[in-house]
């Protein structure tokens, strides 16, 4: 998987198509990622202390990694990810602009 935690991505399919956000978590075995502000679900939580009410929490749920693309740091548009060997180290680059991805 070419996506990492902290990458800025854009959702390309589904109900949240067009939303941009940062990757909060990556599940490589399941090929899923959690994107900030995308696929938000409301979870009902019971009260844990006496006298305090329960609450409804909004939580970003995982989506398939194939439904997101990296945002190019130069242009702000979606792009594919490539790699280049510089000084003996492999770095990730944006295919459209050739700029390095952090």
Secondary structure, DSSP 8 states (H G I E B T S, - for coil): ----TT-EEEE-SSTTTT-EEEEEEEETTTTEEEETTSSEEEEEE---STT---EEEEEE--EEGGGEEEE-TTT-SEE-EEEEEETTEEEEEETTT--B--
